[in-house]
Every structure is written in C-alpha cells, then in structure tokens.
Amino acid sequence: MRAVELDVISEQAATDAVTVAKEAFGRLNVLANNAGYGNIGPIEDTSLDEFRAQIETNLFGVINVTKAALPLMRQQGAGHILQFSSVGGRIGPVGRAPYAAAKWGVEGFSEVLSKEVGPLGVKVTIIEPGGFRTDFAGSSTAIREGRPEYDATVGKKTARFQRDYSGKQPGDPAKAAAAVLHIASLKDPPLRLLLGSDAFRFVKQNDLAKMESDSKWKGLSISTDIEQVAEEAG
C-alpha cells in the first residue's frame, strides 16, 4: 500500500501519482476519481470565483487525473476508471448550480471517454450517489440561504433541509463502498450506477418527466428539419 498526496487540479501532481503507482505496483488497475465538494447558495449570490473553484475541483480535477492515467491504461490494454458523479449529475438540484454544472460535465466527459477507450480495453463507470451519511453535507459544505427572494427555493428546499437532513440520509457509506468494489471487479460493468434508493427514485422521476416533455414538444422539434426529413421522422 502506498499513500500519495495529490492535488487533483495540479497536472504535475496527477502525473506524479500515476508514476508512483506504476513504480510501486507495475501497473494501474483502477482509478477512482472521488475528490469533490459542493456548497449551497443561489446562483445570483454565488461569486464567479466560487463557481470556478468548484468546477475546477469537481470537473477539471476529474479530467486532469483521468488524462494522467490514460497513457498507462492504454499501454496495458486494461483498466477501470470510476468517475464519482452524483444524483446531481442527472438532475438540477436547487442551490447547487456550480456543483451540478461540474457533475453534468463529468457525465458528458465520461460518456465520451467510455466510447473512446472501451475498444482499447479500458472500462468506465460513472457512480451517481444520492444522500449518504458522510461529512459531505456537514462541515465540508458551506450553506448560504441567500437573499429573501430565494427563501422558498434555495432557503427552504435546500439550505434548511440540508441542515436538518445531515446525518439522516438513507445511504450507508459502508454498503456504498462494497457496491463500488463489486463494480470494480466486474468484467462487464455498467456505464452508470446509481447508489441509494433516493437516487434511483429522483432520477427515474426526472428522466420520465424529460421524456414526457420531449414527446409533448416533438412537433416543434422536428419542424426545424428540411421538409423531406421531417416527413420521414413523423
């Protein structure tokens, strides 16, 4: 076992960590990109510096460390990259715009990545947890309700709810860890894995609502095609 200090937003630190792994073990079988944090506050009251900081860690940290590991995994013709996204990478959680923007980015980046490296023998799984009883929603999170106009949305639905919810989440971290280890051992793992009953429920509701909306507006959507193409699509 080797422990290495790693600042995920540092290109050199990521490269050095992969080098240490190769020197110590001869190869890199699994990469887990799980560094991240998410503060709470209205978009209007969140500074651009804070947006950039959260996106730098939650998205570019993933991209940075992934790119550092890819040459070795490509040469091996094997490897498994676990990208820790969130239920917030599938839905738009009120009060978490920088975090959600980053996690949606992780989802898109990782889906493209899976198509590029799959033929090379490298697997990719996007992990999408719901609420788990970790410190993520505790001292690791800065919570701001924002100005009064956002009280009914950010204040009630997220900030105050989060304070009351911390420590009461349905997810068991030990069971989540066991599920991730199981996924890492599979020959044919899924591209996405929701963790927690709340994550499964929220994403199902959200995806069904998207499908219904797409169907409702299908006519307008296909009306933008050249006429012959639109007739074939209809």
Backbone as numpy.savetxt, mean C-alpha at the origin, in Angstrom:
# Nx Ny Nz CAx CAy CAz Cx Cy Cz
21.41 -14.42 11.20 20.56 -13.22 11.20 21.44 -11.99 11.20
21.07 -11.00 10.39 21.78 -9.74 10.32 20.80 -8.60 10.39
21.07 -7.62 11.24 20.24 -6.41 11.33 21.03 -5.25 10.74
20.39 -4.52 9.84 21.05 -3.42 9.16 20.18 -2.17 9.24
20.78 -1.06 9.61 20.04 0.20 9.64 19.73 0.62 8.20
18.48 1.01 7.96 18.07 1.35 6.60 17.11 2.52 6.60
17.51 3.60 5.95 16.63 4.73 5.67 16.08 4.49 4.27
14.80 4.17 4.18 14.24 3.72 2.90 14.26 4.80 1.81
14.39 6.06 2.21 14.41 7.11 1.18 15.83 7.39 0.69
16.80 6.66 1.23 18.19 6.81 0.80 18.54 5.73 -0.21
18.88 6.13 -1.42 19.24 5.17 -2.46 20.48 4.37 -2.06
21.46 5.05 -1.47 22.69 4.37 -1.07 22.44 3.39 0.06
21.60 3.78 1.03 21.31 2.89 2.15 20.60 1.63 1.67
19.70 1.78 0.71 18.98 0.62 0.17 19.95 -0.32 -0.55
20.83 0.25 -1.36 21.82 -0.55 -2.08 22.74 -1.27 -1.10
23.17 -0.57 -0.06 24.06 -1.17 0.94 23.38 -2.33 1.67
22.08 -2.18 1.98 21.36 -3.23 2.69 21.26 -4.49 1.84
21.01 -4.34 0.56 20.94 -5.50 -0.34 22.32 -6.15 -0.45
23.36 -5.35 -0.50 24.73 -5.88 -0.57 25.05 -6.70 0.67
24.67 -6.20 1.83 24.90 -6.93 3.08 24.17 -8.27 3.06
22.93 -8.26 2.59 22.15 -9.50 2.52 22.83 -10.52 1.60
23.30 -10.05 0.46 23.96 -10.95 -0.49 25.25 -11.52 0.09
26.03 -10.66 0.75 27.29 -11.10 1.34 27.07 -12.08 2.50
26.01 -11.85 3.27 25.74 -12.69 4.43 25.09 -14.02 4.07
24.18 -14.01 3.08 23.39 -15.20 2.79 23.55 -15.73 1.36
24.24 -14.97 0.53 24.48 -15.43 -0.83 23.37 -15.12 -1.81
22.21 -14.70 -1.31 21.07 -14.41 -2.16 20.03 -13.63 -1.37
18.97 -13.20 -2.04 17.88 -12.49 -1.39 16.58 -13.14 -1.84
15.95 -13.87 -0.95 14.74 -14.61 -1.30 13.47 -13.78 -1.18
13.37 -12.98 -0.12 12.16 -12.22 0.14 12.50 -10.79 0.53
11.81 -9.85 -0.09 11.91 -8.45 0.30 10.54 -8.00 0.79
10.48 -7.45 2.00 9.22 -6.94 2.56 9.34 -5.43 2.74
8.63 -4.69 1.93 8.61 -3.23 2.04 7.48 -2.82 2.96
7.79 -2.68 4.25 6.73 -2.40 5.22 6.91 -1.09 5.98
7.91 -0.29 5.61 8.09 1.00 6.29 7.00 1.96 5.86
6.42 2.67 6.82 5.40 3.63 6.45 4.72 4.25 7.66
4.05 5.37 7.42 3.26 6.03 8.47 2.19 6.87 7.79
1.16 7.24 8.56 0.09 8.04 7.98 -0.54 8.96 9.00
-0.36 10.26 8.82 -0.98 11.23 9.71 -2.41 11.53 9.28
-3.16 12.14 10.18 -4.56 12.45 9.91 -4.78 13.96 9.94
-5.49 14.45 8.93 -5.82 15.87 8.87 -6.48 16.19 7.54
-7.24 17.27 7.44 -7.85 17.65 6.18 -6.80 18.02 5.14
-7.10 17.82 3.88 -6.18 18.20 2.81 -5.83 19.68 2.91
-6.83 20.51 3.13 -6.61 21.96 3.18 -5.62 22.35 4.27
-5.64 21.63 5.38 -4.79 21.97 6.52 -3.48 21.19 6.56
-3.22 20.39 5.53 -1.98 19.62 5.46 -1.00 20.33 4.54
0.16 20.66 5.06 1.14 21.41 4.27 1.70 20.55 3.14
2.20 21.21 2.12 2.82 20.48 1.01 4.06 19.74 1.48
4.77 20.29 2.45 5.94 19.59 3.00 5.54 18.27 3.63
4.40 18.27 4.33 3.94 17.02 4.95 3.46 16.03 3.90
2.79 16.53 2.87 2.42 15.65 1.76 3.66 14.97 1.19
4.68 15.77 0.91 5.89 15.23 0.29 6.58 14.23 1.22
6.61 14.53 2.52 7.29 13.64 3.47 6.62 12.27 3.52
5.27 12.27 3.58 4.57 10.99 3.65 4.69 10.21 2.35
4.60 10.91 1.23 4.72 10.23 -0.06 6.15 9.75 -0.28
7.13 10.51 0.20 8.53 10.11 0.07 8.78 8.79 0.78
8.26 8.66 2.00 8.47 7.42 2.76 7.60 6.28 2.24
6.30 6.54 2.09 5.34 5.47 1.80 5.36 4.99 0.36
5.75 5.86 -0.57 5.79 5.46 -1.98 7.22 5.36 -2.50
7.97 6.44 -2.41 9.32 6.41 -2.96 10.25 5.50 -2.15
9.95 5.31 -0.87 10.72 4.33 -0.09 10.56 2.94 -0.67
9.31 2.60 -1.04 9.03 1.30 -1.66 9.73 1.17 -3.01
9.62 2.22 -3.82 10.27 2.19 -5.13 11.77 2.06 -4.99
12.34 2.82 -4.08 13.78 2.84 -3.87 14.34 1.48 -3.48
13.74 0.87 -2.46 14.25 -0.41 -1.97 13.98 -1.52 -2.98
12.84 -1.45 -3.66 12.54 -2.44 -4.70 13.58 -2.39 -5.80
13.90 -1.20 -6.28 14.89 -1.06 -7.34 16.26 -1.56 -6.91
16.58 -1.37 -5.64 17.87 -1.85 -5.14 17.95 -3.38 -5.17
16.80 -4.03 -4.93 16.78 -5.50 -4.86 16.62 -6.17 -6.22
16.06 -5.46 -7.19 15.73 -6.09 -8.47 16.91 -6.70 -9.21
18.06 -6.04 -9.31 19.16 -6.66 -10.06 19.56 -8.04 -9.53
19.60 -8.17 -8.19 19.97 -9.45 -7.59 18.90 -10.50 -7.84
17.63 -10.14 -7.65 16.56 -11.11 -7.87 16.47 -11.52 -9.35
16.71 -10.56 -10.23 16.71 -10.88 -11.67 17.83 -11.87 -12.00
19.00 -11.64 -11.44 20.13 -12.55 -11.68 19.86 -13.93 -11.10
19.20 -13.98 -9.95 18.85 -15.26 -9.34 17.79 -16.00 -10.13
16.93 -15.21 -10.80 15.77 -15.79 -11.47 14.72 -16.22 -10.47
14.73 -15.58 -9.31 13.80 -15.95 -8.24 13.76 -14.85 -7.20
12.69 -14.87 -6.41 12.53 -13.90 -5.34 11.06 -13.56 -5.17
10.74 -12.98 -4.04 9.35 -12.61 -3.75 9.37 -11.24 -3.08
8.69 -10.28 -3.69 8.63 -8.93 -3.15 7.26 -8.71 -2.52
7.24 -8.41 -1.24 6.00 -8.16 -0.51 5.87 -6.66 -0.31
4.87 -6.07 -0.94 4.66 -4.63 -0.85 3.53 -4.35 0.13
3.84 -3.73 1.25 2.81 -3.45 2.23 2.08 -2.16 1.87
0.89 -2.36 1.34 0.00 -1.25 1.03 -0.95 -1.10 2.21
-2.23 -1.02 1.95 -3.21 -0.80 3.00 -4.60 -0.91 2.38
-5.60 -1.08 3.22 -6.97 -0.92 2.73 -7.11 0.48 2.13
-6.30 1.42 2.63 -6.28 2.78 2.10 -5.68 2.87 0.71
-5.13 1.77 0.21 -4.67 1.73 -1.17 -5.75 1.27 -2.13
-6.91 0.92 -1.58 -8.05 0.47 -2.39 -9.26 1.39 -2.25
-9.33 2.13 -1.13 -10.43 3.07 -0.91 -9.82 4.42 -0.55
-10.62 5.46 -0.53 -10.14 6.79 -0.17 -10.53 7.14 1.25
-9.69 6.83 2.24 -10.04 7.09 3.64 -10.00 8.57 3.98
-11.08 9.10 4.49 -11.18 10.51 4.85 -10.08 10.90 5.84
-9.42 12.01 5.58 -8.40 12.51 6.50 -7.01 11.95 6.29
-6.87 11.06 5.32 -5.56 10.44 5.10 -5.11 10.61 3.64
-5.27 11.78 3.09 -4.97 11.99 1.67 -3.52 11.70 1.30
-2.51 12.20 2.03 -1.13 11.90 1.65 -0.83 10.40 1.71
-1.32 9.76 2.75 -1.11 8.31 2.92 -1.78 7.53 1.80
-3.06 7.88 1.51 -3.79 7.17 0.47 -3.15 7.41 -0.90
-2.73 8.65 -1.16 -2.08 8.95 -2.44 -0.85 8.07 -2.63
-0.08 7.90 -1.55 1.12 7.07 -1.62 0.77 5.60 -1.81
-0.20 5.11 -1.05 -0.56 3.70 -1.13 -1.21 3.34 -2.47
-2.00 4.26 -3.02 -2.54 4.01 -4.37 -1.38 3.94 -5.35
-0.36 4.76 -5.13 0.84 4.70 -5.96 1.55 3.36 -5.82
1.64 2.86 -4.60 2.26 1.55 -4.37 1.51 0.46 -5.12
0.19 0.56 -5.12 -0.64 -0.44 -5.81 -0.34 -0.44 -7.31
-0.34 0.74 -7.92 -0.08 0.83 -9.35 1.34 0.41 -9.70
2.29 0.89 -8.93 3.69 0.53 -9.15 3.88 -0.98 -9.07
3.28 -1.59 -8.06 3.48 -3.02 -7.83 2.78 -3.88 -8.86
1.63 -3.41 -9.36 0.94 -4.18 -10.39 1.77 -4.19 -11.68
2.33 -3.02 -12.03 3.21 -2.97 -13.19 4.45 -3.84 -12.95
5.02 -3.74 -11.76 6.21 -4.52 -11.41 5.96 -6.01 -11.59
4.80 -6.48 -11.15 4.50 -7.92 -11.23 4.49 -8.41 -12.67
4.00 -7.55 -13.57 3.94 -7.93 -14.98 5.33 -7.92 -15.63
6.21 -7.07 -15.13 7.55 -6.99 -15.70 8.47 -8.09 -15.19
8.38 -8.40 -13.89 9.34 -9.36 -13.32 8.79 -10.77 -13.18
7.47 -10.93 -13.33 6.89 -12.27 -13.26 7.55 -13.24 -14.22
7.72 -12.85 -15.50 8.36 -13.76 -16.45 9.82 -14.07 -16.11
10.41 -13.29 -15.20 11.80 -13.51 -14.81 11.92 -14.40 -13.58
10.77 -14.82 -13.06 10.78 -15.70 -11.89 10.61 -14.99 -10.57
10.37 -13.68 -10.60 10.22 -12.90 -9.37 8.73 -12.64 -9.12
8.28 -12.97 -7.93 6.87 -12.82 -7.56 6.64 -11.52 -6.79
5.43 -11.00 -6.90 5.05 -9.77 -6.20 3.69 -9.98 -5.54
3.60 -9.60 -4.27 2.31 -9.63 -3.57 2.12 -8.31 -2.85
0.94 -7.71 -3.05 0.58 -6.47 -2.38 -0.25 -6.83 -1.15
0.25 -6.48 0.02 -0.44 -6.78 1.28 -1.29 -5.56 1.65
-2.60 -5.81 1.93 -3.54 -4.71 2.19 -4.23 -4.90 3.54
-3.59 -4.48 4.63 -4.19 -4.66 5.95 -5.30 -3.66 6.24
-6.23 -4.09 7.07 -7.21 -3.19 7.65 -6.67 -2.71 8.99
-7.54 -2.66 10.00 -7.11 -2.18 11.31 -6.52 -3.29 12.16
-5.28 -3.09 12.63 -4.61 -4.06 13.49 -4.13 -3.37 14.76
-4.04 -4.13 15.83 -3.67 -3.56 17.13 -2.17 -3.40 17.26
-1.65 -2.48 16.46 -0.24 -2.08 16.52 -0.21 -0.62 16.95
0.98 -0.04 16.94 1.12 1.36 17.31 0.88 2.30 16.12
0.52 1.74 14.98 0.34 2.58 13.79 -0.64 3.72 14.06
-1.73 3.43 14.77 -2.74 4.45 15.04 -2.53 5.13 16.39
-1.41 4.80 17.04 -1.12 5.39 18.34 -0.15 6.55 18.24
0.96 6.45 18.95 1.94 7.54 18.98 2.63 7.73 17.64
2.50 6.75 16.74 3.12 6.87 15.42 2.34 7.81 14.50
1.13 8.18 14.89 0.26 8.98 14.03 -0.03 10.34 14.65
0.17 11.39 13.86 -0.23 12.73 14.29 -1.67 12.94 13.84
-2.56 13.28 14.79 -3.98 13.42 14.49 -4.40 14.88 14.68
-4.91 15.46 13.60 -5.42 16.84 13.65 -6.83 16.86 13.05
-7.77 17.39 13.79 -9.15 17.43 13.32 -9.37 18.50 12.27
-8.53 19.53 12.27 -8.66 20.59 11.29 -9.69 21.63 11.68
-9.94 22.54 10.78 -10.87 23.64 11.04 -12.31 23.13 11.16
-13.18 23.94 11.78 -14.56 23.50 12.09 -15.34 22.98 10.88
-15.07 23.54 9.70 -15.82 23.12 8.52 -15.64 21.63 8.20
-14.56 21.02 8.70 -14.30 19.60 8.42 -14.66 18.70 9.61
-15.39 19.26 10.58 -15.70 18.49 11.78 -16.54 17.25 11.47
-17.49 17.36 10.55 -18.38 16.24 10.25 -17.70 15.14 9.44
-16.58 15.47 8.82 -15.88 14.48 7.99 -14.59 14.04 8.67
-13.57 14.85 8.57 -12.27 14.48 9.15 -12.35 14.38 10.67
-13.03 15.33 11.29 -13.09 15.33 12.75 -13.81 14.12 13.32
-15.06 13.92 12.87 -15.88 12.85 13.43 -15.52 11.49 12.88
-15.40 11.37 11.55 -15.23 10.07 10.92 -13.83 9.50 11.08
-12.85 10.37 11.27 -11.48 9.85 11.31 -10.73 10.20 12.58
-10.58 11.48 12.88 -9.74 11.89 14.01 -10.25 11.35 15.34
-11.48 11.70 15.71 -12.01 11.24 16.99 -12.25 9.74 16.98
-12.69 9.22 15.83 -12.88 7.77 15.72 -11.55 7.05 15.95
-10.47 7.57 15.35 -9.17 6.91 15.47 -8.69 6.87 16.91
-8.90 7.97 17.63 -8.49 8.00 19.04 -9.23 6.94 19.86
-10.51 6.77 19.59 -11.31 5.80 20.33 -11.05 4.36 19.87
-10.67 4.23 18.60 -10.51 2.91 17.96 -9.17 2.26 18.28
-8.16 3.09 18.57 -6.82 2.56 18.80 -6.83 1.56 19.96
-6.34 0.37 19.70 -6.35 -0.69 20.70 -7.59 -1.58 20.64
-8.55 -1.19 19.79 -9.78 -1.97 19.64 -9.95 -2.53 18.23
-8.94 -2.36 17.40 -9.02 -2.86 16.02 -9.23 -4.37 16.02
-9.90 -4.91 14.99 -10.18 -6.34 14.96 -8.97 -7.20 14.61
-7.95 -6.61 14.01 -6.83 -7.40 13.52 -5.81 -7.80 14.58
-5.37 -9.05 14.52 -4.36 -9.60 15.43 -3.01 -9.59 14.70
-2.03 -8.79 15.15 -0.74 -8.69 14.46 -0.03 -10.04 14.30
-0.14 -10.91 15.30 0.52 -12.21 15.22 -0.07 -13.06 14.10
-1.39 -13.00 13.96 -2.04 -13.76 12.89 -1.72 -13.17 11.52
-1.60 -11.84 11.47 -1.21 -11.21 10.21 0.20 -11.64 9.81
1.11 -11.68 10.77 2.48 -12.11 10.49 2.50 -13.54 9.97
1.68 -14.40 10.58 1.62 -15.80 10.14 1.08 -15.89 8.70
0.09 -15.05 8.39 -0.47 -15.05 7.03 0.56 -14.59 6.01
1.34 -13.58 6.37 2.39 -13.08 5.47 3.47 -14.13 5.26
3.87 -14.80 6.31 4.86 -15.88 6.18 4.34 -17.00 5.29
3.06 -17.29 5.42 2.45 -18.33 4.57 2.51 -17.91 3.10
2.13 -16.67 2.83 2.15 -16.15 1.45 3.57 -16.20 0.89
4.55 -15.86 1.73 5.94 -15.84 1.27 6.45 -17.23 0.92
5.80 -18.26 1.44 6.25 -19.64 1.20 5.59 -20.27 -0.03
4.60 -19.58 -0.61 3.84 -20.18 -1.70 4.55 -20.08 -3.05
4.36 -21.12 -3.84 4.92 -21.13 -5.19 4.12 -20.22 -6.12
2.82 -20.12 -5.86 1.95 -19.30 -6.71 1.10 -18.38 -5.83
1.71 -17.32 -5.28 0.99 -16.44 -4.36 0.07 -15.47 -5.11
-0.89 -14.87 -4.39 -1.77 -13.90 -5.04 -1.06 -12.58 -5.27
-1.56 -11.81 -6.24 -1.01 -10.47 -6.43 -1.41 -9.56 -5.28
-2.63 -9.73 -4.79 -3.12 -8.92 -3.67 -3.65 -9.81 -2.57
-3.43 -9.37 -1.33 -3.98 -10.10 -0.18 -4.50 -9.10 0.83
-5.83 -9.10 1.03 -6.43 -8.30 2.08 -6.21 -8.99 3.42
-5.95 -8.21 4.45 -5.79 -8.76 5.80 -6.82 -8.15 6.73
-7.66 -8.98 7.30 -8.67 -8.51 8.25 -10.07 -8.51 7.66
-11.03 -8.84 8.50 -12.43 -8.85 8.05 -12.91 -7.46 7.66
-12.40 -6.43 8.36 -12.80 -5.07 8.02 -12.29 -4.67 6.64
-11.04 -5.04 6.34 -10.48 -4.73 5.02 -11.29 -5.42 3.92
-11.61 -6.68 4.13 -12.38 -7.43 3.12 -13.75 -6.77 2.90
-14.40 -6.39 3.99 -15.74 -5.81 3.90 -15.71 -4.44 3.21
-14.80 -3.57 3.63 -14.74 -2.21 3.08 -14.38 -2.23 1.59
-13.42 -3.06 1.22 -12.99 -3.10 -0.17 -14.08 -3.69 -1.06
-14.78 -4.71 -0.56 -15.88 -5.30 -1.34 -16.95 -4.25 -1.60
-17.34 -3.51 -0.56 -18.35 -2.47 -0.72 -17.89 -1.40 -1.71
-16.64 -1.01 -1.58 -16.09 0.04 -2.43 -16.01 -0.39 -3.89
-15.55 -1.64 -4.12 -15.42 -2.15 -5.49 -16.78 -2.32 -6.15
-17.77 -2.79 -5.39 -19.12 -2.93 -5.94 -19.70 -1.57 -6.32
-19.46 -0.57 -5.47 -19.95 0.78 -5.77 -19.29 1.32 -7.03
-18.01 1.04 -7.23 -17.32 1.48 -8.44 -17.92 0.81 -9.68
-18.16 -0.49 -9.58 -18.74 -1.21 -10.71 -20.12 -0.66 -11.07
-20.93 -0.38 -10.05 -22.27 0.16 -10.29 -22.18 1.53 -10.95
-21.25 2.36 -10.50 -21.08 3.69 -11.08 -20.60 3.59 -12.52
-19.66 2.69 -12.78 -19.16 2.51 -14.15 -20.29 2.09 -15.08
-21.13 1.17 -14.61 -22.25 0.71 -15.43 -23.26 1.83 -15.67
-23.52 2.61 -14.63 -24.49 3.71 -14.73 -24.06 4.72 -15.79
-22.78 4.98 -15.88 -22.26 6.00 -16.78 -21.63 5.42 -18.04
-21.94 4.14 -18.32 -21.35 3.48 -19.49 -21.68 4.22 -20.78
-22.92 4.67 -20.91 -23.32 5.35 -22.13 -22.47 6.56 -22.43
-22.24 7.38 -21.41 -21.40 8.56 -21.61 -19.95 8.16 -21.86
-19.50 7.12 -21.18 -18.11 6.66 -21.34 -17.82 6.27 -22.78
-18.69 5.42 -23.36 -18.40 4.92 -24.71 -18.81 5.91 -25.80
-19.53 6.96 -25.40 -19.93 7.96 -26.39 -18.74 8.76 -26.91
-17.61 8.65 -26.22 -16.42 9.40 -26.63 -15.59 8.67 -27.67
-15.99 7.44 -28.03 -15.28 6.68 -29.06 -15.68 7.16 -30.46
-14.84 6.85 -31.42 -15.23 7.02 -32.82 -16.48 6.17 -33.04
-17.41 6.62 -33.85 -18.74 6.03 -33.94 -18.74 4.52 -34.16
-17.93 4.01 -35.05 -17.93 2.58 -35.34 -17.49 1.76 -34.14
-16.47 2.27 -33.42 -15.98 1.59 -32.23 -17.04 1.57 -31.14
-17.74 2.69 -30.98 -18.80 2.77 -29.97 -19.92 1.78 -30.25
-20.27 1.58 -31.52 -21.32 0.62 -31.88 -20.90 -0.79 -31.53
-19.63 -1.12 -31.77 -19.13 -2.46 -31.45 -19.11 -2.68 -29.93
-18.76 -1.63 -29.17 -18.69 -1.74 -27.70 -20.08 -1.86 -27.09
-21.06 -1.27 -27.75 -22.44 -1.31 -27.23 -23.04 -2.69 -27.33
